[in-house]
Amino acid sequence: MGATATPKPGEPNVRKVFCVKFQREMEGLSEVPFEGHPLGQRIYDNVSKEAWRMWVEHMKMLMNEYRLNLGTREAQEFLLKQMEQYFFGEGAALPQGYVPPSGR
């Protein structure tokens, strides 16, 4: 389960991953988030661009709801734990037949 780099004919060289959130092959991230952190590499190898976009929206909600100050180590560690749960924790895969809402 990792990244593959096999573009379809006529398709630009798009990096594909088997996304843990959507449970299918999708376009992967173009760079490793949190370079040098093991979770960053794990996300790069297993999370699609779309799932990452969903996480960013979820993270904004967490930051607002908990009034997180990202300048503190506690807030950073909290978000890293939440991120790991979001992608790799129990129930990380979406329910079978889930259709994401159309763009806003």
Secondary structure as UniProt FT lines:
FT   TURN            9..10
FT   STRAND          16..19
FT   TURN            20..23
FT   STRAND          24..28
FT   TURN            33..36
FT   HELIX           38..46
FT   HELIX           49..65
FT   TURN            66..67
FT   TURN            70..71
FT   HELIX           73..88
FT   TURN            90..91
FT   TURN            96..97
//
